[in-house]
Amino acid sequence: MKFESPHEIFTPEKDVVHELSIVIPVYNGSDLLEKHVTPFLAFLGRQHYKTQVIIVDDGSSDRLLTQEYARKKGLVFSGFSTNKGKGAALRRGFELANASIQLFTDADIPFQYHNIGTIVSLLRQDPGRLIIGDRTDSLSVYFENIGLLRNLGSHIVSGLVNIFFIKGVRDTQCGLKGMGKTVAQKLFGKSSINRFAIDIELIYLADKNNIPVLKIPVQLRYNEKSSVNTLKDGLKLLQDLYRIRKIHGKENSGRRTGDKISIRGDYQFNAYFNGNPLQRFWHRFKISTAIENLQIRQGMQLLDAGCGSGVLSSLIARINPSIKITGLDGNADAIHFCKQQWRDLPNINFLEGPIDRLNQFEDEEMDGIAFLEVIEHITANQSVFVLGEFYRILKRGGLLVVSTPNRRSLWPVQEGVIDMLHLAPKMKSEQHEKLYSGNELGKIAEQIGFGIHKKQSINFIAPWIAVISGKYAKKAHSWEIKQNWIPGSLLMYTLIKR
C-alpha cells in the first residue's frame, strides 16, 4: 500500500444528506468526463433526489485532469497513486458513499439515464436487494459487435459462474449495479477482489448472505470500444474466480474473524513496557529477535500483520525514519490506540481490517513482513491463504518472520499455568485456534513456495528467569537463540520468497 497524501480525497457537501450515491471508477479516462459525465450531471440535477457523485481515479497517467474535473464540478474525489483495479476503486468509492441508495457505473455512462431511475425506484421499495443490469434480457438493447474469441471467453466465464457460483445469472459483468446502503456495506466489507471479477464476487456474496439479486433489462446509450485484452484479462479473471472460491467458499465456512474475548487495544504496549517480568521479557525477546531477522535497511517497505498495539512498528520506525511501515490489525481498539500513541511517527500507516483481507496490497510491494503470534488465532485454511497472500505481496528475496507458540514444547503446559494464574487474557479455547510444531509450519511454508531462511525456537527458560533477574534472562536468551536443539516455547521462522 502506497502512502498517500491528505489531498488525495476531497468531499464537498460532506454533511449533506443524499438519497443516491453514484461511484464512478476512472482509469486513463479524463477525456470521457466532459463528454459523458457532464450531461449525466445535468440529468441528475433535474431529478427530485439529492445525488452524491464519487469519482475514483485508479492510478491513471492523467490523474490530475480527472481530479481537476471533479473539483470543478463539486464532486467527491479520491484516487490511488498506482493502478489497483476496478474492485479496489469501487471499495474506495463505497467507503465514501453516504446515501441510502448506492450504485456504480462506468465513466462513459454507457446506459440510458432512465435505467438509473429504475434502480432508484426499486431500491426505494426494498433497499435490501442487489440490482444488476442484464444485457442478455430480451428487453435489453445492447448493440455491441463482439469478436469470436471474446464471445467464446464470455460463454466460458458464464458457464463457470453458473456451475461454481450462482445459477441463473448470464451477465455478471454489466457495468451497472445498485443496492441499499446496508447491503453495500456488507458486500464491499467482505469483498477482496481488485480486478474485474469484483462483479462476480458481489453477486456471489449476495447469494451466500441471502441477499436477493434482481436482474433488470438495460438499454445501451453509448458504446466505447473495449480495452479488454481477451487472453490476458481472461486469464486474470479465471485466477480471481479461484480466489473467490478460496476465500468465500464452503471450505472456509469455519473462518475465524476474531477472538472470543475482548483484547484491550493497549494490551501489547502494557505487556512490553509495564507487564510482569514474564510478560515483559517474552514480548521483548520476541520483538528484538524478529527485528534482527527482518534485516532492516534503508527505504524498506514493511507490513506488521496483526500489529496489536504497534510496538514492533514503532521501534522499527524510530530506528530508521526512511522505512515505511503499514500496521494491520482487526482489533478496532488496537488501531485506535496505535493512531493516538504513535501519531508522532509519520512513516507508519495503521489500518483496521481482517488479517485474511490483504487485497489492498499490490503484488511484490513489501520488502518484509512481520507476523508475530497471530497464526495460532486463525483456522488452518485461513493460515494457508494468508501465507499465500504474503508470498504474493513480498518482493523476490523478501523476508517473512512468523512466530507462534511451539506445540512440541512445554508451551501447552505453560499456557495452562498462565491461564490458571490469570497472567494474561485467557488463551486456550478463547484466543488460540491451532498450535503448530516446527515441522508443520515449515511444511506449509514450503508448499506455498517459501524457502526457510532461518529456524529458531526461543523463550524456553529465559522469560521465566526474568521473574528472578532481568540481567540473567537476557544472557539466557542470547544463549537460547543460538541453539537449534532447544524446544523453545515460541517458534520463530524466517521465510524467504525465492
C-alpha positions, -999 to 999 in steps of 0.1 A, spaced: 0 0 0 14 33 -10 14 62 14 -10 88 0 -11 125 9 -42 140 26 -52 159 -6 -60 126 -23 -95 129 -11 -119 158 -11 -156 156 -2 -177 187 -10 -211 188 8 -199 161 31 -227 170 57 -255 170 31 -279 141 33 -282 124 -1 -306 98 -13 -284 84 -41 -246 79 -42 -231 70 -76 -195 57 -77 -176 61 -110 -142 44 -113 -119 61 -138 -87 48 -154 -70 70 -180 -104 83 -189 -103 121 -182 -113 127 -218 -146 108 -212 -157 130 -183 -167 162 -201 -183 143 -229 -203 118 -208 -203 128 -171 -212 164 -177 -246 157 -194 -252 130 -169 -248 155 -140 -272 178 -158 -297 149 -159 -292 142 -122 -297 179 -113 -332 177 -128 -342 147 -106 -361 151 -73 -335 131 -54 -303 146 -40 -273 128 -56 -237 124 -44 -213 115 -73 -179 100 -64 -150 98 -88 -123 74 -80 -91 76 -101 -74 42 -104 -38 54 -107 -42 70 -141 -15 88 -160 -40 117 -165 -50 116 -128 -46 154 -123 -70 162 -151 -96 139 -136 -90 154 -102 -94 189 -115 -126 179 -133 -141 166 -101 -131 197 -82 -146 220 -108 -179 201 -108 -180 198 -70 -178 160 -70 -163 138 -43 -129 127 -55 -104 100 -43 -77 80 -60 -46 58 -59 -11 67 -68 -8 34 -87 -33 12 -106 -50 -13 -84 -80 -24 -104 -118 -18 -106 -126 -37 -74 -101 -16 -53 -115 16 -68 -151 6 -61 -143 -3 -25 -127 31 -20 -157 48 -36 -182 30 -15 -163 38 17 -171 75 8 -207 69 -2 -233 82 23 -266 79 6 -294 53 14 -293 41 -22 -259 34 -38 -248 23 -73 -218 22 -96 -214 27 -133 -186 33 -159 -170 67 -167 -186 67 -202 -221 63 -186 -229 35 -211 -265 30 -202 -296 52 -207 -302 75 -179 -337 61 -172 -320 29 -160 -307 48 -130 -343 59 -122 -354 23 -124 -328 13 -98 -337 42 -75 -374 33 -77 -368 -4 -70 -345 3 -41 -369 28 -25 -393 -1 -23 -368 -26 -9 -332 -14 -3 -322 -49 9 -315 -61 -26 -286 -62 -51 -299 -50 -85 -278 -58 -116 -282 -48 -152 -287 -78 -175 -276 -71 -211 -289 -106 -222 -325 -98 -211 -350 -98 -241 -359 -63 -233 -324 -50 -232 -309 -30 -261 -272 -38 -265 -256 -31 -298 -220 -43 -293 -202 -62 -320 -183 -89 -300 -154 -108 -316 -154 -146 -318 -127 -150 -292 -142 -126 -267 -177 -141 -272 -162 -176 -265 -145 -163 -234 -177 -147 -222 -196 -180 -226 -168 -199 -207 -169 -174 -178 -207 -175 -177 -207 -213 -176 -181 -214 -148 -201 -188 -128 -233 -209 -131 -215 -241 -122 -194 -229 -92 -210 -197 -80 -246 -188 -87 -271 -202 -112 -293 -182 -134 -270 -152 -139 -258 -150 -175 -245 -114 -174 -222 -108 -144 -201 -80 -160 -227 -54 -168 -213 -21 -155 -245 -10 -137 -253 -24 -102 -272 -8 -73 -280 -17 -37 -291 -1 -4 -265 13 20 -266 -16 44 -262 -41 16 -233 -21 1 -215 -21 35 -219 -58 39 -208 -68 4 -179 -44 0 -169 -51 36 -164 -87 27 -151 -83 -9 -114 -88 -17 -111 -89 -55 -93 -59 -70 -99 -65 -107 -129 -71 -130 -141 -102 -111 -154 -79 -84 -188 -80 -102 -189 -118 -98 -177 -116 -62 -205 -92 -53 -232 -114 -68 -217 -145 -51 -215 -127 -17 -251 -116 -21 -262 -152 -27 -242 -165 2 -257 -139 25 -293 -144 14 -295 -110 -3 -319 -111 -32 -304 -105 -66 -327 -88 -91 -319 -86 -128 -332 -57 -148 -330 -50 -186 -307 -22 -197 -306 0 -228 -272 10 -241 -266 47 -246 -230 47 -257 -206 20 -268 -169 28 -263 -146 2 -278 -135 -22 -251 -99 -21 -239 -101 -56 -225 -74 -80 -237 -93 -112 -241 -65 -136 -234 -45 -117 -207 -75 -103 -188 -94 -135 -193 -66 -155 -175 -66 -129 -147 -103 -133 -143 -100 -171 -141 -74 -166 -113 -98 -143 -95 -126 -168 -98 -103 -193 -80 -96 -167 -53 -133 -160 -48 -139 -197 -42 -109 -200 -20 -118 -170 2 -156 -173 3 -163 -210 -5 -176 -237 18 -141 -248 27 -137 -216 47 -170 -217 64 -151 -220 97 -133 -187 91 -124 -171 123 -129 -133 124 -117 -125 160 -111 -138 195 -139 -149 217 -128 -124 243 -122 -87 240 -85 -77 240 -77 -41 250 -60 -20 224 -31 -12 247 -25 -48 258 7 -55 239 20 -20 248 14 -25 285 28 -61 283 60 -48 266 66 -18 288 48 -24 321 38 -61 324 50 -86 349 86 -98 342 74 -129 324 51 -109 300 76 -81 296 106 -103 286 85 -127 265 75 -98 243 109 -81 243 128 -113 233 102 -120 206 103 -85 191 140 -80 193 146 -114 175 120 -105 148 136 -71 141 170 -87 138 157 -113 114 139 -87 92 174 -73 83 164 -37 85 178 -14 58 172 20 42 140 26 24 123 -7 32 85 -11 29 73 -33 57 40 -49 68 33 -55 105 4 -80 101 -15 -83 134 3 -53 148 -17 -51 180 -5 -20 199 21 -12 173 52 -18 194 72 -35 167 62 -9 141 71 20 164 105 5 173 115 0 137 101 34 127 124 51 152 154 30 141 152 43 106 127 71 95 132 62 58 113 29 64 76 29 55 56 6 77 19 -5 75 4 -19 106 -27 -40 101 -50 -54 128 -86 -65 130 -90 -51 166 -105 -16 162 -94 -7 197 -58 -16 189 -58 6 157 -73 35 176 -46 31 203 -19 30 176 -30 61 158 -30 80 191 1 65 207 24 67 176 10 98 159 45 114 160 58 87 136 47 98 101 63 67 85 37 43 100 3 39 84 -22 19 106 -51 1 90 -80 -18 105 -91 -49 88 -92 -88 89 -58 -104 86 -70 -125 56 -81 -94 36 -49 -83 20 -63 -72 -13 -53 -36 -6 -16 -45 -11 -1 -48 -45 19 -77 -59 56 -77 -48 51 -45 -28 67 -54 6 104 -59 14 95 -76 47 65 -88 68 63 -95 105 36 -120 115 41 -124 152 19 -146 173 -11 -143 150 -13 -175 130 -25 -195 160 -55 -172 163 -69 -183 128 -80 -215 112 -57 -238 93 -74 -229 60 -70 -192 68 -34 -197 76 -26 -213 42 -45 -185 24 -28 -157 45 7 -171 39 -1 -174 2 -11 -137 2 21 -128 20 40 -146 -7 22 -126 -33 29 -92 -18 65 -98 -9 92 -88 -33 116 -115 -46 141 -121 -18 117 -105 7 115 -120 43 85 -131 63 91 -135 100 65 -158 117 63 -165 154 38 -188 171 37 -210 203 55 -243 198 32 -273 201 62 -296 206 75 -278 237 64 -270 272 42 -243 259 9 -262 263 17 -267 300 28 -231 304 -4 -219 287 -24 -238 312 -4 -222 341 -7 -187 326 -45 -192 322 -49 -206 357 -29 -177 373 -46 -151 351 -12 -137 340 -27 -128 306 -61 -128 288 -72 -164 286 -57 -182 257 -69 -218 255 -102 -220 236 -107 -183 239 -79 -170 217 -59 -199 202 -74 -218 173 -45 -241 164 -10 -247 177 18 -257 153 50 -277 155 81 -265 136 77 -293 111 40 -284 104 48 -247 100 78 -254 77 57 -278 56 30 -252 50 56 -225 41 74 -248 16 42 -259 -1 34 -222 -8 68 -216 -22 88 -201 6 123 -211 14 132 -215 51 159 -188 57 162 -194 95 146 -217 121 146 -208 157 127 -217 189 131 -191 217 116 -183 251 125 -217 266 135 -206 301 147 -170 295 114 -153 303 109 -174 334 144 -164 347 133 -128 343 110 -133 373 142 -135 393 167 -115 373 164 -95 341 201 -95 336 204 -133 336 172 -136 315 190 -116 287 220 -138 289 198 -169 288 180 -155 257 213 -148 239 224 -184 245 190 -199 235 187 -183 201 220 -199 190 208 -234 200 188 -253 174 181 -283 197 162 -264 224 124 -269 223 116 -232 229 81 -222 237 80 -198 207 88 -208 172 105 -181 151 107 -189 114 122 -165 89 109 -174 54 123 -160 21 104 -156 -12 125 -174 -37 
